[in-house]
Amino acid sequence: MSRKDPEGQVLYLGSKTGLEAQVIPRHGIPFQAIPAAGLYTDAIWRNLRLPYVMPWAYVLASRAIRRFRPDAVVGTGGYVTVPVILAAARRGLPIVLLEQNLEPGRATRLLARFARAVATAYQESAGYLDGRAVLTGTPVRQDFQVRKHDFPERPRRLLVLGGSQGALRINQAVAEALPQLLARPDVSVTHQTGARHLAMMETARASLPESQRGRYHPFAFTEDLATALRASDLVLARAGASTLSETSAVGVPMILVPGDFAGGHQRLNARPFEKAGAAVVIANQECDGPRLLRELVAILDDPERYHRMVLAMAQQGRPQAADAVADLIRGVAGD
């Protein structure tokens, strides 16, 4: 929003225990903590805090909105959004919701009735949102908005994203596949393992022949993922919303291993990329070394297929999603 409206002001309301409490102030954006409590359907006893937390959160959100006097209120999902959007709706303020996943979360579905629009990453999300969906893509930082163009005939540099917490299934499959994969002298692997699994993957590296070790680079985490993406030709990862939006914005084809947690939303996220030919999907329970190696070799040995994947991912990516969302918010605020 600051690029679109340098004089515009933003107040961020979020959970004091969430990542936003550390990240948002670092960017010079005022932050106010709002208490949050989730709604659990599988463990009813965990909802005991809800009747106490939500009213107080609503009061704090109402006070913050009254003092800040916003022209529009944006909800980014999660249960901390609920009291904020309800307080905004009570005051008749224009509301925009952002939804990263193909199947909107419970909070988004609950609050969509109060919104002028719901900015979505997937066309398929419209079926859940009663005509309020606007396809914008998921906003990504500016460093992800620079597309990769120098693709080789065949992928040579594989980037593995195990996530900050590590994806054990993916990491184990990579460890099994490495000796045969790196037997190809033109292939290298850069691997974000997550801190928990770095030692395991360093052990796997040490077991490789000396001629292969220099082409496998495990690390726990990187602050410059955009550069790592542009340096890669193919990405192996889960199908989380942020990973998909950032990788597709840069334009790199993928092999996806959707997590089967949280209601299986990652499996839904992966489907449009698979259908378009931009990604290959391996079911989590089927992801092992031999299966991963087969999928990689099938792409490595088929330049025409790889070229089609590159072209397909270019169609899927939305690097200008942030501008589209900003324009949507400005339009709603001006109604």
Stockholm file with secondary structure:
# STOCKHOLM 1.0

chainA/1-335         MSRKDPEGQVLYLGSKTGLEAQVIPRHGIPFQAIPAAGLYTDAIWRNLRLPYVMPWAYVLASRAIRRFRPDAVVGTGGYVTVPVILAAARRGLPIVLLEQNLEPGRATRLLARFARAVATAYQESAGYLDGRAVLTGTPVRQDFQVRKHDFPERPRRLLVLGGSQGALRINQAVAEALPQLLARPDVSVTHQTGARHLAMMETARASLPESQRGRYHPFAFTEDLATALRASDLVLARAGASTLSETSAVGVPMILVPGDFAGGHQRLNARPFEKAGAAVVIANQECDGPRLLRELVAILDDPERYHRMVLAMAQQGRPQAADAVADLIRGVAGD
#=GR chainA/1-335 SS CTTTCTTCCCCEEECTTSTHHHHHHHTTCCEEECCCCCCCSSCGGGGTTHHHHHHHHHHHHHHHHHHHCCSCEEECSSTTHHHHHHHHHHTTCCEEEEECSSSCCHHHHHHGGGCSEEEESCGGGGGGTTTCEEECCCCCCGGGSSCCCCCCSSCCEEEEECCTTCCHHHHHHHHHHHHHHTTSTTCEEEEECCGGGHHHHHHHHHTSCHHHHTTEEEESCCSCHHHHHHTCSEEEECCCHHHHHHHHHHTCCEEECCCCCGGGHHHHHHHHHHHHTSEEECCGGGCSHHHHHHHHHHHHTCHHHHHHHHHHHHHHCCTTHHHHHHHHHHHHHHC
#=GC SS_cons         CTTTCTTCCCCEEECTTSTHHHHHHHTTCCEEECCCCCCCSSCGGGGTTHHHHHHHHHHHHHHHHHHHCCSCEEECSSTTHHHHHHHHHHTTCCEEEEECSSSCCHHHHHHGGGCSEEEESCGGGGGGTTTCEEECCCCCCGGGSSCCCCCCSSCCEEEEECCTTCCHHHHHHHHHHHHHHTTSTTCEEEEECCGGGHHHHHHHHHTSCHHHHTTEEEESCCSCHHHHHHTCSEEEECCCHHHHHHHHHHTCCEEECCCCCGGGHHHHHHHHHHHHTSEEECCGGGCSHHHHHHHHHHHHTCHHHHHHHHHHHHHHCCTTHHHHHHHHHHHHHHC
//
